[in-house]
Each structure stands twice: as structure tokens, then as C-alpha cells.
Amino acid sequence: MVSKKGKRKIEYDGVIYYWYISVGENGHRVHIISEDKKVKLEYPFLDTEVPITPQVIRNHLKQYMGDKTVVF
């Protein structure tokens, strides 16, 4: 279970994800975590003048899911 405090909720492909932005030594970072914590993504937030919207989060998830390959 992910702590929901300070995070935004989004559903993508039937799975619930939570996302938030952190500011640290490495600059601004976007964090995306699945509710079951199996997916933990982190991306640099390069332009602080451009808002991060749910569509941007969906695009990151789409890119991540598209990069997965099945190996048998």
C-alpha cells in the first residue's frame, strides 16, 4: 500500500498509480508508483515552467509499458 499523502492518483490501463514531484539535489523529479509498488518510475523534470498534467503522466506510463518486451 502506498502512502497517499501529498500524491495524486491516476488510473492507467486498469491499474492505479500515484505520482508526485520532488525537489532535491538532482533538481525536480517526477515519481510514479503503482498501488502494489511493483512499478516505481522516476523521471527528471527538465522545464519547471511547463506544468505536469495527468496526460504527461499517462505518456510516461505508455512509454514505460511500450518498452517492456516479453522474453520466453
PQR file of N, CA, C, O and H, with PARSE charges and radii, in Angstrom:
ATOM      1  N   MET A   1       0.839  -1.179   0.000 -0.4000 1.5000
ATOM      2  CA  MET A   1       0.000   0.000   0.000 -0.0000 2.0000
ATOM      3  C   MET A   1       0.885   1.243   0.000  0.5500 1.7000
ATOM      4  O   MET A   1       1.829   1.337   0.784 -0.5500 1.4000
ATOM      5  N   VAL A   2       0.586   2.176  -0.860 -0.4000 1.5000
ATOM      6  CA  VAL A   2       1.345   3.405  -0.998 -0.0000 2.0000
ATOM      7  C   VAL A   2       0.701   4.488  -0.125  0.5500 1.7000
ATOM      8  O   VAL A   2      -0.522   4.620  -0.093 -0.5500 1.4000
ATOM      9  H   VAL A   2      -0.181   2.100  -1.497  0.4000 1.0000
ATOM     10  N   SER A   3       1.526   5.251   0.573 -0.4000 1.5000
ATOM     11  CA  SER A   3       1.017   6.398   1.314 -0.0000 2.0000
ATOM     12  C   SER A   3       0.472   7.405   0.305  0.5500 1.7000
ATOM     13  O   SER A   3       1.160   7.771  -0.648 -0.5500 1.4000
ATOM     14  H   SER A   3       2.520   5.144   0.546  0.4000 1.0000
ATOM     15  N   LYS A   4      -0.741   7.842   0.513 -0.4000 1.5000
ATOM     16  CA  LYS A   4      -1.397   8.723  -0.450 -0.0000 2.0000
ATOM     17  C   LYS A   4      -1.202  10.202  -0.132  0.5500 1.7000
ATOM     18  O   LYS A   4      -1.579  11.060  -0.930 -0.5500 1.4000
ATOM     19  H   LYS A   4      -1.300   7.544   1.287  0.4000 1.0000
ATOM     20  N   LYS A   5      -0.631  10.502   1.003 -0.4000 1.5000
ATOM     21  CA  LYS A   5      -0.464  11.889   1.412 -0.0000 2.0000
ATOM     22  C   LYS A   5       0.497  12.620   0.474  0.5500 1.7000
ATOM     23  O   LYS A   5       1.631  12.185   0.271 -0.5500 1.4000
ATOM     24  H   LYS A   5      -0.325   9.805   1.651  0.4000 1.0000
ATOM     25  N   GLY A   6       0.035  13.727  -0.091 -0.4000 1.5000
ATOM     26  CA  GLY A   6       0.864  14.531  -0.970 -0.0000 2.0000
ATOM     27  C   GLY A   6       1.032  13.973  -2.372  0.5500 1.7000
ATOM     28  O   GLY A   6       1.886  14.444  -3.123 -0.5500 1.4000
ATOM     29  H   GLY A   6      -0.886  14.080   0.074  0.4000 1.0000
ATOM     30  N   LYS A   7       0.236  12.979  -2.740 -0.4000 1.5000
ATOM     31  CA  LYS A   7       0.348  12.348  -4.057 -0.0000 2.0000
ATOM     32  C   LYS A   7      -0.958  12.485  -4.821  0.5500 1.7000
ATOM     33  O   LYS A   7      -2.029  12.614  -4.228 -0.5500 1.4000
ATOM     34  H   LYS A   7      -0.457  12.596  -2.130  0.4000 1.0000
ATOM     35  N   ARG A   8      -0.858  12.455  -6.126 -0.4000 1.5000
ATOM     36  CA  ARG A   8      -2.034  12.475  -6.989 -0.0000 2.0000
ATOM     37  C   ARG A   8      -2.281  11.071  -7.521  0.5500 1.7000
ATOM     38  O   ARG A   8      -1.345  10.301  -7.738 -0.5500 1.4000
ATOM     39  H   ARG A   8       0.012  12.350  -6.608  0.4000 1.0000
ATOM     40  N   LYS A   9      -3.538  10.756  -7.726 -0.4000 1.5000
ATOM     41  CA  LYS A   9      -3.939   9.416  -8.161 -0.0000 2.0000
ATOM     42  C   LYS A   9      -4.315   9.466  -9.641  0.5500 1.7000
ATOM     43  O   LYS A   9      -4.938  10.420 -10.107 -0.5500 1.4000
ATOM     44  H   LYS A   9      -4.297  11.383  -7.550  0.4000 1.0000
ATOM     45  N   ILE A  10      -3.922   8.422 -10.365 -0.4000 1.5000
ATOM     46  CA  ILE A  10      -4.286   8.300 -11.774 -0.0000 2.0000
ATOM     47  C   ILE A  10      -4.478   6.823 -12.085  0.5500 1.7000
ATOM     48  O   ILE A  10      -3.771   5.970 -11.547 -0.5500 1.4000
ATOM     49  H   ILE A  10      -3.416   7.648  -9.986  0.4000 1.0000
ATOM     50  N   GLU A  11      -5.427   6.527 -12.948 -0.4000 1.5000
ATOM     51  CA  GLU A  11      -5.642   5.152 -13.387 -0.0000 2.0000
ATOM     52  C   GLU A  11      -5.175   5.036 -14.824  0.5500 1.7000
ATOM     53  O   GLU A  11      -5.532   5.851 -15.674 -0.5500 1.4000
ATOM     54  H   GLU A  11      -6.001   7.220 -13.385  0.4000 1.0000
ATOM     55  N   TYR A  12      -4.376   4.018 -15.087 -0.4000 1.5000
ATOM     56  CA  TYR A  12      -3.875   3.777 -16.433 -0.0000 2.0000
ATOM     57  C   TYR A  12      -3.962   2.287 -16.711  0.5500 1.7000
ATOM     58  O   TYR A  12      -3.400   1.479 -15.971 -0.5500 1.4000
ATOM     59  H   TYR A  12      -4.087   3.355 -14.396  0.4000 1.0000
ATOM     60  N   ASP A  13      -4.648   1.927 -17.753 -0.4000 1.5000
ATOM     61  CA  ASP A  13      -4.782   0.527 -18.184 -0.0000 2.0000
ATOM     62  C   ASP A  13      -5.308  -0.353 -17.053  0.5500 1.7000
ATOM     63  O   ASP A  13      -4.872  -1.493 -16.893 -0.5500 1.4000
ATOM     64  H   ASP A  13      -5.104   2.583 -18.355  0.4000 1.0000
ATOM     65  N   GLY A  14      -6.248   0.180 -16.269 -0.4000 1.5000
ATOM     66  CA  GLY A  14      -6.874  -0.593 -15.202 -0.0000 2.0000
ATOM     67  C   GLY A  14      -6.078  -0.696 -13.919  0.5500 1.7000
ATOM     68  O   GLY A  14      -6.500  -1.387 -12.992 -0.5500 1.4000
ATOM     69  H   GLY A  14      -6.603   1.106 -16.399  0.4000 1.0000
ATOM     70  N   VAL A  15      -4.939  -0.029 -13.837 -0.4000 1.5000
ATOM     71  CA  VAL A  15      -4.083  -0.075 -12.649 -0.0000 2.0000
ATOM     72  C   VAL A  15      -4.027   1.326 -12.046  0.5500 1.7000
ATOM     73  O   VAL A  15      -3.941   2.316 -12.772 -0.5500 1.4000
ATOM     74  H   VAL A  15      -4.595   0.532 -14.590  0.4000 1.0000
ATOM     75  N   ILE A  16      -4.075   1.405 -10.718 -0.4000 1.5000
ATOM     76  CA  ILE A  16      -3.991   2.674 -10.015 -0.0000 2.0000
ATOM     77  C   ILE A  16      -2.526   3.021  -9.767  0.5500 1.7000
ATOM     78  O   ILE A  16      -1.755   2.187  -9.292 -0.5500 1.4000
ATOM     79  H   ILE A  16      -4.145   0.600 -10.128  0.4000 1.0000
ATOM     80  N   TYR A  17      -2.147   4.258 -10.092 -0.4000 1.5000
ATOM     81  CA  TYR A  17      -0.803   4.774  -9.853 -0.0000 2.0000
ATOM     82  C   TYR A  17      -0.912   6.063  -9.048  0.5500 1.7000
ATOM     83  O   TYR A  17      -1.922   6.763  -9.114 -0.5500 1.4000
ATOM     84  H   TYR A  17      -2.773   4.936 -10.478  0.4000 1.0000
ATOM     85  N   TYR A  18       0.127   6.366  -8.297 -0.4000 1.5000
ATOM     86  CA  TYR A  18       0.222   7.621  -7.574 -0.0000 2.0000
ATOM     87  C   TYR A  18       1.474   8.335  -8.067  0.5500 1.7000
ATOM     88  O   TYR A  18       2.499   7.703  -8.326 -0.5500 1.4000
ATOM     89  H   TYR A  18       0.947   5.797  -8.244  0.4000 1.0000
ATOM     90  N   TRP A  19       1.384   9.644  -8.192 -0.4000 1.5000
ATOM     91  CA  TRP A  19       2.531  10.402  -8.677 -0.0000 2.0000
ATOM     92  C   TRP A  19       2.707  11.684  -7.874  0.5500 1.7000
ATOM     93  O   TRP A  19       1.757  12.244  -7.327 -0.5500 1.4000
ATOM     94  H   TRP A  19       0.552  10.157  -7.981  0.4000 1.0000
ATOM     95  N   TYR A  20       3.960  12.125  -7.827 -0.4000 1.5000
ATOM     96  CA  TYR A  20       4.287  13.360  -7.127 -0.0000 2.0000
ATOM     97  C   TYR A  20       5.598  13.909  -7.677  0.5500 1.7000
ATOM     98  O   TYR A  20       6.321  13.220  -8.396 -0.5500 1.4000
ATOM     99  H   TYR A  20       4.731  11.670  -8.271  0.4000 1.0000
ATOM    100  N   ILE A  21       5.888  15.136  -7.334 -0.4000 1.5000
ATOM    101  CA  ILE A  21       7.120  15.793  -7.764 -0.0000 2.0000
ATOM    102  C   ILE A  21       7.957  16.081  -6.533  0.5500 1.7000
ATOM    103  O   ILE A  21       7.446  16.580  -5.530 -0.5500 1.4000
ATOM    104  H   ILE A  21       5.301  15.696  -6.749  0.4000 1.0000
ATOM    105  N   SER A  22       9.246  15.766  -6.608 -0.4000 1.5000
ATOM    106  CA  SER A  22      10.161  16.063  -5.504 -0.0000 2.0000
ATOM    107  C   SER A  22      11.235  17.035  -5.993  0.5500 1.7000
ATOM    108  O   SER A  22      11.570  17.085  -7.177 -0.5500 1.4000
ATOM    109  H   SER A  22       9.661  15.360  -7.423  0.4000 1.0000
ATOM    110  N   VAL A  23      11.753  17.794  -5.051 -0.4000 1.5000
ATOM    111  CA  VAL A  23      12.834  18.728  -5.354 -0.0000 2.0000
ATOM    112  C   VAL A  23      14.005  18.367  -4.458  0.5500 1.7000
ATOM    113  O   VAL A  23      13.867  18.325  -3.236 -0.5500 1.4000
ATOM    114  H   VAL A  23      11.481  17.753  -4.090  0.4000 1.0000
ATOM    115  N   GLY A  24      15.144  18.110  -5.054 -0.4000 1.5000
ATOM    116  CA  GLY A  24      16.323  17.724  -4.281 -0.0000 2.0000
ATOM    117  C   GLY A  24      17.586  18.214  -4.946  0.5500 1.7000
ATOM    118  O   GLY A  24      17.560  19.123  -5.776 -0.5500 1.4000
ATOM    119  H   GLY A  24      15.256  18.145  -6.047  0.4000 1.0000
ATOM    120  N   GLU A  25      18.687  17.604  -4.572 -0.4000 1.5000
ATOM    121  CA  GLU A  25      19.981  17.972  -5.134 -0.0000 2.0000
ATOM    122  C   GLU A  25      20.031  17.760  -6.642  0.5500 1.7000
ATOM    123  O   GLU A  25      20.719  18.490  -7.355 -0.5500 1.4000
ATOM    124  H   GLU A  25      18.709  16.866  -3.897  0.4000 1.0000
ATOM    125  N   ASN A  26      19.298  16.757  -7.124 -0.4000 1.5000
ATOM    126  CA  ASN A  26      19.285  16.446  -8.554 -0.0000 2.0000
ATOM    127  C   ASN A  26      18.250  17.258  -9.318  0.5500 1.7000
ATOM    128  O   ASN A  26      18.003  16.979 -10.491 -0.5500 1.4000
ATOM    129  H   ASN A  26      18.739  16.164  -6.545  0.4000 1.0000
ATOM    130  N   GLY A  27      17.645  18.242  -8.695 -0.4000 1.5000
ATOM    131  CA  GLY A  27      16.619  19.050  -9.342 -0.0000 2.0000
ATOM    132  C   GLY A  27      15.232  18.476  -9.110  0.5500 1.7000
ATOM    133  O   GLY A  27      15.016  17.690  -8.187 -0.5500 1.4000
ATOM    134  H   GLY A  27      17.845  18.469  -7.742  0.4000 1.0000
ATOM    135  N   HIS A  28      14.305  18.873  -9.951 -0.4000 1.5000
ATOM    136  CA  HIS A  28      12.928  18.398  -9.860 -0.0000 2.0000
ATOM    137  C   HIS A  28      12.823  17.012 -10.488  0.5500 1.7000
ATOM    138  O   HIS A  28      13.392  16.762 -11.551 -0.5500 1.4000
ATOM    139  H   HIS A  28      14.480  19.511 -10.701  0.4000 1.0000
ATOM    140  N   ARG A  29      12.096  16.113  -9.830 -0.4000 1.5000
ATOM    141  CA  ARG A  29      11.909  14.748 -10.323 -0.0000 2.0000
ATOM    142  C   ARG A  29      10.442  14.375 -10.216  0.5500 1.7000
ATOM    143  O   ARG A  29       9.777  14.728  -9.242 -0.5500 1.4000
ATOM    144  H   ARG A  29      11.634  16.315  -8.966  0.4000 1.0000
ATOM    145  N   VAL A  30       9.936  13.665 -11.213 -0.4000 1.5000
ATOM    146  CA  VAL A  30       8.578  13.144 -11.205 -0.0000 2.0000
ATOM    147  C   VAL A  30       8.662  11.674 -10.805  0.5500 1.7000
ATOM    148  O   VAL A  30       9.404  10.905 -11.416 -0.5500 1.4000
ATOM    149  H   VAL A  30      10.476  13.379 -12.005  0.4000 1.0000
ATOM    150  N   HIS A  31       7.907  11.282  -9.786 -0.4000 1.5000
ATOM    151  CA  HIS A  31       7.876   9.906  -9.302 -0.0000 2.0000
ATOM    152  C   HIS A  31       6.496   9.318  -9.587  0.5500 1.7000
ATOM    153  O   HIS A  31       5.477   9.961  -9.338 -0.5500 1.4000
ATOM    154  H   HIS A  31       7.304  11.907  -9.289  0.4000 1.0000
ATOM    155  N   ILE A  32       6.471   8.099 -10.106 -0.4000 1.5000
ATOM    156  CA  ILE A  32       5.225   7.385 -10.383 -0.0000 2.0000
ATOM    157  C   ILE A  32       5.343   6.010  -9.733  0.5500 1.7000
ATOM    158  O   ILE A  32       6.301   5.279  -9.982 -0.5500 1.4000
ATOM    159  H   ILE A  32       7.299   7.576 -10.308  0.4000 1.0000
ATOM    160  N   ILE A  33       4.353   5.660  -8.892 -0.4000 1.5000
ATOM    161  CA  ILE A  33       4.386   4.393  -8.157 -0.0000 2.0000
ATOM    162  C   ILE A  33       3.045   3.702  -8.321  0.5500 1.7000
ATOM    163  O   ILE A  33       1.996   4.324  -8.152 -0.5500 1.4000
ATOM    164  H   ILE A  33       3.575   6.255  -8.690  0.4000 1.0000
ATOM    165  N   SER A  34       3.075   2.414  -8.651 -0.4000 1.5000
ATOM    166  CA  SER A  34       1.824   1.659  -8.724 -0.0000 2.0000
ATOM    167  C   SER A  34       1.338   1.364  -7.318  0.5500 1.7000
ATOM    168  O   SER A  34       2.123   1.341  -6.371 -0.5500 1.4000
ATOM    169  H   SER A  34       3.927   1.908  -8.789  0.4000 1.0000
ATOM    170  N   GLU A  35       0.036   1.137  -7.186 -0.4000 1.5000
ATOM    171  CA  GLU A  35      -0.553   0.908  -5.872 -0.0000 2.0000
ATOM    172  C   GLU A  35       0.065  -0.303  -5.172  0.5500 1.7000
ATOM    173  O   GLU A  35       0.205  -0.310  -3.949 -0.5500 1.4000
ATOM    174  H   GLU A  35      -0.602   1.155  -7.955  0.4000 1.0000
ATOM    175  N   ASP A  36       0.435  -1.325  -5.945 -0.4000 1.5000
ATOM    176  CA  ASP A  36       1.051  -2.519  -5.360 -0.0000 2.0000
ATOM    177  C   ASP A  36       2.569  -2.410  -5.253  0.5500 1.7000
ATOM    178  O   ASP A  36       3.229  -3.361  -4.834 -0.5500 1.4000
ATOM    179  H   ASP A  36       0.322  -1.319  -6.939  0.4000 1.0000
ATOM    180  N   LYS A  37       3.127  -1.261  -5.627 -0.4000 1.5000
ATOM    181  CA  LYS A  37       4.562  -0.949  -5.560 -0.0000 2.0000
ATOM    182  C   LYS A  37       5.427  -1.800  -6.492  0.5500 1.7000
ATOM    183  O   LYS A  37       6.643  -1.865  -6.313 -0.5500 1.4000
ATOM    184  H   LYS A  37       2.591  -0.489  -5.967  0.4000 1.0000
ATOM    185  N   LYS A  38       4.821  -2.447  -7.473 -0.4000 1.5000
ATOM    186  CA  LYS A  38       5.603  -3.232  -8.420 -0.0000 2.0000
ATOM    187  C   LYS A  38       6.264  -2.350  -9.470  0.5500 1.7000
ATOM    188  O   LYS A  38       7.284  -2.723 -10.049 -0.5500 1.4000
ATOM    189  H   LYS A  38       3.833  -2.394  -7.618  0.4000 1.0000
ATOM    190  N   VAL A  39       5.682  -1.182  -9.712 -0.4000 1.5000
ATOM    191  CA  VAL A  39       6.242  -0.236 -10.680 -0.0000 2.0000
ATOM    192  C   VAL A  39       6.638   1.024  -9.930  0.5500 1.7000
ATOM    193  O   VAL A  39       5.810   1.654  -9.273 -0.5500 1.4000
ATOM    194  H   VAL A  39       4.853  -0.879  -9.241  0.4000 1.0000
ATOM    195  N   LYS A  40       7.914   1.386 -10.033 -0.4000 1.5000
ATOM    196  CA  LYS A  40       8.427   2.622  -9.435 -0.0000 2.0000
ATOM    197  C   LYS A  40       9.254   3.318 -10.498  0.5500 1.7000
ATOM    198  O   LYS A  40      10.331   2.850 -10.868 -0.5500 1.4000
ATOM    199  H   LYS A  40       8.587   0.873 -10.567  0.4000 1.0000
ATOM    200  N   LEU A  41       8.746   4.438 -10.985 -0.4000 1.5000
ATOM    201  CA  LEU A  41       9.414   5.176 -12.047 -0.0000 2.0000
ATOM    202  C   LEU A  41       9.844   6.543 -11.533  0.5500 1.7000
ATOM    203  O   LEU A  41       9.205   7.115 -10.649 -0.5500 1.4000
ATOM    204  H   LEU A  41       7.871   4.819 -10.685  0.4000 1.0000
ATOM    205  N   GLU A  42      10.924   7.055 -12.090 -0.4000 1.5000
ATOM    206  CA  GLU A  42      11.427   8.375 -11.723 -0.0000 2.0000
ATOM    207  C   GLU A  42      11.983   9.028 -12.976  0.5500 1.7000
ATOM    208  O   GLU A  42      12.798   8.443 -13.688 -0.5500 1.4000
ATOM    209  H   GLU A  42      11.442   6.591 -12.808  0.4000 1.0000
ATOM    210  N   TYR A  43      11.531  10.250 -13.236 -0.4000 1.5000
ATOM    211  CA  TYR A  43      11.953  10.979 -14.420 -0.0000 2.0000
ATOM    212  C   TYR A  43      12.414  12.375 -14.026  0.5500 1.7000
ATOM    213  O   TYR A  43      11.872  12.960 -13.088 -0.5500 1.4000
ATOM    214  H   TYR A  43      10.869  10.726 -12.657  0.4000 1.0000
ATOM    215  N   PRO A  44      13.405  12.920 -14.727 -0.5600 1.5000
ATOM    216  CA  PRO A  44      13.785  14.313 -14.465  0.2800 2.0000
ATOM    217  C   PRO A  44      12.694  15.247 -14.975  0.5500 1.7000
ATOM    218  O   PRO A  44      12.053  14.978 -15.991 -0.5500 1.4000
ATOM    219  N   PHE A  45      12.500  16.312 -14.280 -0.4000 1.5000
ATOM    220  CA  PHE A  45      11.524  17.341 -14.627 -0.0000 2.0000
ATOM    221  C   PHE A  45      12.341  18.502 -15.152  0.5500 1.7000
ATOM    222  O   PHE A  45      12.763  19.367 -14.384 -0.5500 1.4000
ATOM    223  H   PHE A  45      13.021  16.531 -13.454  0.4000 1.0000
ATOM    224  N   LEU A  46      12.568  18.528 -16.458 -0.4000 1.5000
ATOM    225  CA  LEU A  46      13.558  19.417 -17.053 -0.0000 2.0000
ATOM    226  C   LEU A  46      13.132  20.879 -17.102  0.5500 1.7000
ATOM    227  O   LEU A  46      13.951  21.762 -16.846 -0.5500 1.4000
ATOM    228  H   LEU A  46      12.226  17.825 -17.082  0.4000 1.0000
ATOM    229  N   ASP A  47      11.894  21.149 -17.418 -0.4000 1.5000
ATOM    230  CA  ASP A  47      11.435  22.528 -17.565 -0.0000 2.0000
ATOM    231  C   ASP A  47      10.381  22.827 -16.507  0.5500 1.7000
ATOM    232  O   ASP A  47       9.242  22.374 -16.618 -0.5500 1.4000
ATOM    233  H   ASP A  47      11.229  20.432 -17.626  0.4000 1.0000
ATOM    234  N   THR A  48      10.750  23.578 -15.497 -0.4000 1.5000
ATOM    235  CA  THR A  48       9.823  23.860 -14.409 -0.0000 2.0000
ATOM    236  C   THR A  48       8.743  24.856 -14.808  0.5500 1.7000
ATOM    237  O   THR A  48       7.810  25.085 -14.038 -0.5500 1.4000
ATOM    238  H   THR A  48      11.676  23.947 -15.407  0.4000 1.0000
ATOM    239  N   GLU A  49       8.846  25.448 -15.983 -0.4000 1.5000
ATOM    240  CA  GLU A  49       7.819  26.371 -16.472 -0.0000 2.0000
ATOM    241  C   GLU A  49       6.640  25.626 -17.103  0.5500 1.7000
ATOM    242  O   GLU A  49       5.557  26.192 -17.246 -0.5500 1.4000
ATOM    243  H   GLU A  49       9.604  25.262 -16.608  0.4000 1.0000
ATOM    244  N   VAL A  50       6.843  24.374 -17.477 -0.4000 1.5000
ATOM    245  CA  VAL A  50       5.798  23.572 -18.110 -0.0000 2.0000
ATOM    246  C   VAL A  50       5.134  22.720 -17.027  0.5500 1.7000
ATOM    247  O   VAL A  50       5.813  21.979 -16.316 -0.5500 1.4000
ATOM    248  H   VAL A  50       7.723  23.914 -17.360  0.4000 1.0000
ATOM    249  N   PRO A  51       3.810  22.823 -16.900 -0.5600 1.5000
ATOM    250  CA  PRO A  51       3.141  22.056 -15.843  0.2800 2.0000
ATOM    251  C   PRO A  51       3.118  20.553 -16.149  0.5500 1.7000
ATOM    252  O   PRO A  51       3.069  20.139 -17.307 -0.5500 1.4000
ATOM    253  N   ILE A  52       3.154  19.762 -15.092 -0.4000 1.5000
ATOM    254  CA  ILE A  52       2.999  18.313 -15.220 -0.0000 2.0000
ATOM    255  C   ILE A  52       1.510  18.017 -15.067  0.5500 1.7000
ATOM    256  O   ILE A  52       0.920  18.282 -14.020 -0.5500 1.4000
ATOM    257  H   ILE A  52       3.194  20.099 -14.152  0.4000 1.0000
ATOM    258  N   THR A  53       0.915  17.471 -16.109 -0.4000 1.5000
ATOM    259  CA  THR A  53      -0.514  17.183 -16.130 -0.0000 2.0000
ATOM    260  C   THR A  53      -0.727  15.676 -16.122  0.5500 1.7000
ATOM    261  O   THR A  53       0.216  14.920 -16.354 -0.5500 1.4000
ATOM    262  H   THR A  53       1.394  17.256 -16.960  0.4000 1.0000
ATOM    263  N   PRO A  54      -1.948  15.229 -15.859 -0.5600 1.5000
ATOM    264  CA  PRO A  54      -2.214  13.786 -15.941  0.2800 2.0000
ATOM    265  C   PRO A  54      -1.853  13.191 -17.304  0.5500 1.7000
ATOM    266  O   PRO A  54      -1.450  12.031 -17.383 -0.5500 1.4000
ATOM    267  N   GLN A  55      -1.992  13.971 -18.372 -0.4000 1.5000
ATOM    268  CA  GLN A  55      -1.634  13.466 -19.697 -0.0000 2.0000
ATOM    269  C   GLN A  55      -0.128  13.197 -19.804  0.5500 1.7000
ATOM    270  O   GLN A  55       0.283  12.233 -20.451 -0.5500 1.4000
ATOM    271  H   GLN A  55      -2.319  14.914 -18.308  0.4000 1.0000
ATOM    272  N   VAL A  56       0.682  14.030 -19.182 -0.4000 1.5000
ATOM    273  CA  VAL A  56       2.134  13.808 -19.169 -0.0000 2.0000
ATOM    274  C   VAL A  56       2.447  12.511 -18.431  0.5500 1.7000
ATOM    275  O   VAL A  56       3.288  11.730 -18.875 -0.5500 1.4000
ATOM    276  H   VAL A  56       0.348  14.813 -18.657  0.4000 1.0000
ATOM    277  N   ILE A  57       1.775  12.281 -17.312 -0.4000 1.5000
ATOM    278  CA  ILE A  57       1.976  11.043 -16.542 -0.0000 2.0000
ATOM    279  C   ILE A  57       1.550   9.841 -17.374  0.5500 1.7000
ATOM    280  O   ILE A  57       2.249   8.828 -17.392 -0.5500 1.4000
ATOM    281  H   ILE A  57       1.091  12.916 -16.952  0.4000 1.0000
ATOM    282  N   ARG A  58       0.412   9.936 -18.064 -0.4000 1.5000
ATOM    283  CA  ARG A  58      -0.039   8.840 -18.930 -0.0000 2.0000
ATOM    284  C   ARG A  58       0.986   8.564 -20.034  0.5500 1.7000
ATOM    285  O   ARG A  58       1.235   7.407 -20.372 -0.5500 1.4000
ATOM    286  H   ARG A  58      -0.156  10.759 -18.049  0.4000 1.0000
ATOM    287  N   ASN A  59       1.578   9.615 -20.594 -0.4000 1.5000
ATOM    288  CA  ASN A  59       2.595   9.432 -21.633 -0.0000 2.0000
ATOM    289  C   ASN A  59       3.822   8.708 -21.090  0.5500 1.7000
ATOM    290  O   ASN A  59       4.385   7.852 -21.773 -0.5500 1.4000
ATOM    291  H   ASN A  59       1.377  10.555 -20.319  0.4000 1.0000
ATOM    292  N   HIS A  60       4.245   9.043 -19.860 -0.4000 1.5000
ATOM    293  CA  HIS A  60       5.372   8.333 -19.241 -0.0000 2.0000
ATOM    294  C   HIS A  60       5.022   6.860 -19.034  0.5500 1.7000
ATOM    295  O   HIS A  60       5.844   5.982 -19.297 -0.5500 1.4000
ATOM    296  H   HIS A  60       3.787   9.739 -19.306  0.4000 1.0000
ATOM    297  N   LEU A  61       3.808   6.589 -18.566 -0.4000 1.5000
ATOM    298  CA  LEU A  61       3.392   5.200 -18.356 -0.0000 2.0000
ATOM    299  C   LEU A  61       3.281   4.452 -19.679  0.5500 1.7000
ATOM    300  O   LEU A  61       3.666   3.287 -19.770 -0.5500 1.4000
ATOM    301  H   LEU A  61       3.140   7.301 -18.353  0.4000 1.0000
ATOM    302  N   LYS A  62       2.759   5.114 -20.696 -0.4000 1.5000
ATOM    303  CA  LYS A  62       2.654   4.491 -22.022 -0.0000 2.0000
ATOM    304  C   LYS A  62       4.033   4.137 -22.565  0.5500 1.7000
ATOM    305  O   LYS A  62       4.235   3.053 -23.112 -0.5500 1.4000
ATOM    306  H   LYS A  62       2.446   6.061 -20.622  0.4000 1.0000
ATOM    307  N   GLN A  63       4.977   5.057 -22.410 -0.4000 1.5000
ATOM    308  CA  GLN A  63       6.346   4.811 -22.859 -0.0000 2.0000
ATOM    309  C   GLN A  63       6.956   3.647 -22.079  0.5500 1.7000
ATOM    310  O   GLN A  63       7.602   2.779 -22.665 -0.5500 1.4000
ATOM    311  H   GLN A  63       4.813   5.937 -21.965  0.4000 1.0000
ATOM    312  N   TYR A  64       6.757   3.627 -20.773 -0.4000 1.5000
ATOM    313  CA  TYR A  64       7.304   2.556 -19.943 -0.0000 2.0000
ATOM    314  C   TYR A  64       6.702   1.202 -20.334  0.5500 1.7000
ATOM    315  O   TYR A  64       7.431   0.223 -20.489 -0.5500 1.4000
ATOM    316  H   TYR A  64       6.232   4.332 -20.297  0.4000 1.0000
ATOM    317  N   MET A  65       5.384   1.144 -20.494 -0.4000 1.5000
ATOM    318  CA  MET A  65       4.721  -0.114 -20.848 -0.0000 2.0000
ATOM    319  C   MET A  65       5.094  -0.563 -22.255  0.5500 1.7000
ATOM    320  O   MET A  65       5.154  -1.763 -22.522 -0.5500 1.4000
ATOM    321  H   MET A  65       4.791   1.940 -20.369  0.4000 1.0000
ATOM    322  N   GLY A  66       5.344   0.375 -23.154 -0.4000 1.5000
ATOM    323  CA  GLY A  66       5.737   0.049 -24.518 -0.0000 2.0000
ATOM    324  C   GLY A  66       7.153  -0.480 -24.606  0.5500 1.7000
ATOM    325  O   GLY A  66       7.484  -1.238 -25.518 -0.5500 1.4000
ATOM    326  H   GLY A  66       5.296   1.350 -22.937  0.4000 1.0000
ATOM    327  N   ASP A  67       8.004  -0.076 -23.645 -0.4000 1.5000
ATOM    328  CA  ASP A  67       9.397  -0.512 -23.642 -0.0000 2.0000
ATOM    329  C   ASP A  67       9.569  -1.929 -23.131  0.5500 1.7000
ATOM    330  O   ASP A  67      10.628  -2.529 -23.314 -0.5500 1.4000
ATOM    331  H   ASP A  67       7.735   0.539 -22.904  0.4000 1.0000
ATOM    332  N   LYS A  68       8.547  -2.468 -22.496 -0.4000 1.5000
ATOM    333  CA  LYS A  68       8.649  -3.824 -21.945 -0.0000 2.0000
ATOM    334  C   LYS A  68       8.585  -4.850 -23.075  0.5500 1.7000
ATOM    335  O   LYS A  68       7.741  -4.759 -23.966 -0.5500 1.4000
ATOM    336  H   LYS A  68       7.687  -1.980 -22.347  0.4000 1.0000
ATOM    337  N   THR A  69       9.474  -5.811 -23.023 -0.4000 1.5000
ATOM    338  CA  THR A  69       9.450  -6.887 -24.002 -0.0000 2.0000
ATOM    339  C   THR A  69       9.289  -8.206 -23.265  0.5500 1.7000
ATOM    340  O   THR A  69       9.804  -8.390 -22.163 -0.5500 1.4000
ATOM    341  H   THR A  69      10.159  -5.885 -22.299  0.4000 1.0000
ATOM    342  N   VAL A  70       8.571  -9.107 -23.890 -0.4000 1.5000
ATOM    343  CA  VAL A  70       8.346 -10.421 -23.296 -0.0000 2.0000
ATOM    344  C   VAL A  70       9.401 -11.376 -23.820  0.5500 1.7000
ATOM    345  O   VAL A  70       9.573 -11.517 -25.031 -0.5500 1.4000
ATOM    346  H   VAL A  70       8.152  -8.957 -24.785  0.4000 1.0000
ATOM    347  N   VAL A  71      10.111 -12.037 -22.905 -0.4000 1.5000
ATOM    348  CA  VAL A  71      11.147 -12.990 -23.280 -0.0000 2.0000
ATOM    349  C   VAL A  71      10.737 -14.358 -22.750  0.5500 1.7000
ATOM    350  O   VAL A  71      10.431 -14.507 -21.567 -0.5500 1.4000
ATOM    351  H   VAL A  71       9.971 -11.922 -21.922  0.4000 1.0000
ATOM    352  N   PHE A  72      10.735 -15.358 -23.635 -0.4000 1.5000
ATOM    353  CA  PHE A  72      10.382 -16.732 -23.231 -0.0000 2.0000
ATOM    354  C   PHE A  72      11.598 -17.615 -23.272  0.5500 1.7000
ATOM    355  O   PHE A  72      11.508 -18.804 -22.967 -0.5500 1.4000
ATOM    356  H   PHE A  72      10.984 -15.237 -24.596  0.4000 1.0000
TER
END
